[in-house]
């Protein structure tokens, strides 16, 4: 009898677990879960193509640009459809500080009007990783335009560098060349 009760309790708990499952509802064109992702943690990407350049496209891929101070890795990830929303899962390495994402069908690129779709990474304490803002500044001021068809944004880059240097002065030395380059451009 005790075994039957334990089995029923187990079934009830499992049904409750699966019923609560993934109740996240994506909003807008681009979103992701978890809200504050860590390095080496799976991140689920949601892309709603409605109202974008890719609205009529059938086969859309995600290009993920993983970056630290520099662009570290590029990965092409096929998207799958879940109730009219396209999804993908990726896992950044332990050296990544952020990820830039573009969506494309082979001829058209959706990159948030040349501003990019970015994910910054967080530590276990829920705070941005040291260097995350400065590395995003590097993307805006240099390689983002070369590889991901972004518009260079000197002002955004300088704001990110200054924010980083104020919060994490210990990383300043590692980003001075990029900072001075953004000042000159």
C-alpha positions in Angstrom: 0.0 0.0 0.0 2.8 2.4 0.9 4.5 1.6 -2.4 1.3 2.5 -4.3 1.0 5.8 -2.5 4.6 6.7 -3.2 4.0 5.8 -6.9 0.9 8.0 -7.0 2.8 10.9 -5.3 5.6 10.4 -7.8 3.2 10.6 -10.8 1.5 13.7 -9.3 4.8 15.4 -8.9 5.9 14.5 -12.4 2.7 15.8 -13.9 3.0 19.0 -12.0 6.6 19.4 -13.2 5.7 19.0 -16.8 2.5 21.1 -16.6 4.6 24.0 -15.2 7.4 23.4 -17.9 8.5 26.3 -20.1 5.8 28.9 -19.6 8.0 31.7 -21.1 6.1 33.7 -23.8 8.5 35.6 -26.1 7.7 39.2 -26.9 8.8 41.3 -29.9 11.1 40.2 -32.7 13.9 38.8 -30.5 14.2 37.5 -27.0 16.0 34.8 -25.1 16.0 32.8 -21.9 17.4 32.9 -19.3 17.2 36.6 -18.8 20.8 36.8 -17.4 22.7 33.9 -19.1 26.0 32.7 -17.8 29.0 31.3 -19.7 28.6 27.5 -20.5 24.8 27.8 -19.9 22.3 26.9 -22.6 20.4 29.9 -24.0 17.2 29.5 -25.9 16.8 32.1 -28.7 13.3 33.2 -29.9 12.9 35.0 -33.2 9.5 36.3 -34.6 10.0 37.0 -38.3 6.7 38.9 -38.6 7.3 42.4 -39.7 11.0 41.8 -40.5 12.9 41.5 -43.8 12.6 37.8 -43.4 8.8 37.6 -43.0 8.3 35.7 -46.3 11.4 33.5 -45.9 11.2 29.8 -45.3 14.6 28.6 -44.4 16.2 31.0 -41.8 19.5 30.4 -40.0 21.0 32.1 -37.0 24.6 33.3 -37.1 26.1 33.6 -33.6 29.2 35.7 -33.2 30.7 34.8 -29.8 33.0 37.5 -28.5 35.3 38.4 -25.6 37.7 41.3 -26.2 37.8 40.0 -29.8 35.6 38.0 -32.0 36.3 34.4 -30.9 34.0 32.1 -32.8 31.2 32.2 -35.4 28.5 29.5 -35.5 25.7 28.9 -38.0 22.7 27.4 -36.2 19.5 26.3 -38.0 16.2 27.6 -36.5 13.2 25.4 -35.7 9.6 26.5 -35.6 7.6 26.5 -32.4 4.1 28.0 -32.8 5.0 30.6 -35.4 8.2 31.5 -33.4 11.6 30.4 -34.6 13.9 29.0 -31.9 17.5 27.8 -31.4 19.6 26.8 -28.5 23.2 27.8 -28.1 25.8 27.5 -25.3 28.6 30.2 -25.0 32.1 29.1 -24.0 33.7 30.0 -20.7 35.7 32.7 -22.6 32.7 34.5 -24.1 31.5 37.8 -22.7 28.7 38.3 -25.2 27.0 37.1 -28.4 25.9 39.0 -31.4 23.2 37.4 -33.5 22.0 37.8 -37.0 19.2 36.0 -38.8 19.4 35.3 -42.5 17.9 33.2 -45.3 21.0 33.2 -47.5 20.3 36.5 -49.3 18.6 38.7 -46.7 20.0 39.6 -43.3 17.9 40.7 -40.3 20.2 42.4 -37.9 17.9 44.8 -36.0 18.4 47.6 -38.6 22.2 47.3 -38.5 22.3 47.6 -34.7 22.6 43.8 -34.0 20.8 41.5 -31.6 23.1 41.2 -28.6 23.3 39.0 -25.5 25.6 40.0 -22.7 26.8 37.3 -20.3 26.5 37.4 -16.5 28.4 35.9 -13.6 26.8 33.6 -10.9 26.2 36.8 -8.9 23.8 38.1 -11.5 26.1 40.9 -12.5 27.6 41.5 -16.0 30.9 39.8 -16.4 33.9 42.2 -16.1 34.8 43.3 -19.7 31.3 42.6 -21.1 30.4 46.3 -21.8 33.9 47.1 -23.1 33.8 44.0 -25.4 30.4 45.1 -26.7 32.0 48.5 -27.3 34.7 46.8 -29.5 31.9 45.1 -31.5 30.2 48.4 -32.1 33.4 50.2 -33.1 35.3 47.6 -35.1 34.5 44.0 -36.1 30.7 44.3 -36.0 30.7 46.3 -39.2 33.2 44.0 -40.9 31.6 40.6 -40.2 27.9 41.2 -39.1 26.9 44.1 -41.3 26.4 46.5 -38.3 26.6 50.2 -38.5 29.6 51.5 -36.6 28.4 53.4 -33.6 31.2 55.5 -32.1 29.0 57.1 -29.5 27.6 53.8 -28.2 31.1 52.3 -28.1 32.5 55.1 -26.1 29.6 55.1 -23.7 30.1 51.3 -23.2 33.9 51.8 -22.7 33.4 54.5 -20.1 30.7 52.6 -18.3 33.0 49.5 -18.1 36.0 51.5 -17.0 34.1 53.1 -14.2 32.6 49.9 -12.9 35.6 47.6 -13.6 38.8 49.8 -13.7 41.0 46.6 -13.6 40.0 45.8 -17.2 40.8 49.2 -18.6 44.4 48.3 -19.6 43.2 45.5 -21.8 40.9 47.7 -23.9 42.9 50.9 -24.2 43.9 50.4 -27.9 40.2 49.8 -28.8 39.1 52.8 -26.7 41.6 55.2 -28.4 40.7 53.8 -31.8 37.0 54.5 -31.1 38.0 58.1 -30.0 39.8 58.7 -33.3 37.1 57.3 -35.6 
